[in-house]
Amino acid sequence: MSQNRLKNIRKIILSILGLLIIFGSYLLSKSIANSNPPPRRQADKLVKEVYYLEVKNSTYKVQIPSNGILEAYQRIKITSRVQGLMQTISPLFKSGQAYKKGQVLAQIESSEFRLNVIAQRASLYNLITSVLPDLELDFSTAYLDWRTYLTNFDVQKEVPPLPAMEDDVRLFISGRGIISSYYALQNLEKSLSFYTIIAPFNGVLVATNVTEGSLVRPGQELGDFIAPDDYELKVALPKSYVEKIAVGAMVDLKSIDNQKQYKGRVARINAKVNSETQSVEVFIRVNDSELREGVYMEALIGALEFENVFAVDRGLLNGDQELYLVEENKLILKKVDVVHFTESKAIIQGVADGLKIVAQPIIGAYQGMEVTPTLYDLTK
């Protein structure tokens, strides 16, 4: 067999094999295309459960929180006006000691000054005695009044008031230097009273700077004296809020340490505005035997009142002041009118009674999202 013939036979065989491969591939691809794939399982549709609050518009009072330190309403600094040694009396001049009104707080040694006052009384007594003969001759009626005056005169006691005098008698007495001596003596007696310090009201010594035997000088502060059970709290409030506060308004007070509640009232409002902070001082009176000066307290003052509003958590609002409502089991995004923000609440208007507001933030929430609404239990 010739060589050319073998080549031709080989080409024919290869061509037939190529056609068979192509035909087989066609049948295989058709078989795959006509085969039915297994049904694909669809994911279950998830519906989130959301808690909601039913809107009930009402009046909302905004309380402004402010802190301050309690101070005694009646408080005096005991200051000496004279010089001398502090004497020992009962009770001792100690912090925490209680006194009744009119009781002696402190006694400064006054023997030298007292002797000088007695000498001045004796001098006035002698001066009046010297004019009695002239009075008997020229003013017989006045003579009897002055004779009685001397009878009641005691150099160990305060000088009594001068007798009533007619003009001619007054001129005569004044010319003898009696009236000027009388008022000079009264001035000394007033100074003598400064050696005894009397309690001006029922109170307690809360601080003392001297002890018995100390040398006291004029102008020296001896201690602090307060009336217990009657206190005042000074707080600073923004000027815009103070305009809505009236004297006599009730205030809720809370002790920071034990969280105990008290009631106070606005006693005074300062007329001056602090130029740096634009705040105004408000003074709150509170009476309670359990309180002590220096206690740190929080005051909640009801300064603002809004009508037909509803309070929600601030976290429920987005940056555009919108929040989600639930309508027909779907979320609806609604823009609201925020009239005031507190520390944790937003006071809103424009939401009708009975609408359902989402009570807790929802991750991935969007307009039209299907939900299962559940009424939020506020007692939790």
Secondary structure by P-SEA (a helix, b strand, c coil): ccaaaaaaaaaaaaaaaaaaaaaaaaaaaaaaaaccccbbbbccbbbbbbbbbbbbbcbbbbbbbbbbbbbbcbbbbbccccccccccccccccccccccccccccccccaaaaaaaaaaaaaaaaaaaaaaaaaaaccaaaaaaaaaaaaaccccccccccccccaaaaaaaaaaaaaaaaaaaaaaaaaaacccccccccccccccccccccccccccccccccccccbbbbbbbcaaaaaaccccbbbbbbccccbbbbbbccccccccccccccbbbbbbbbbcccccccccbbbbbbcccccccccccccccccccbbbbbcccbbbbbbbbbccccccbbbbcccccccccccccccccccccccbbbbbcccc
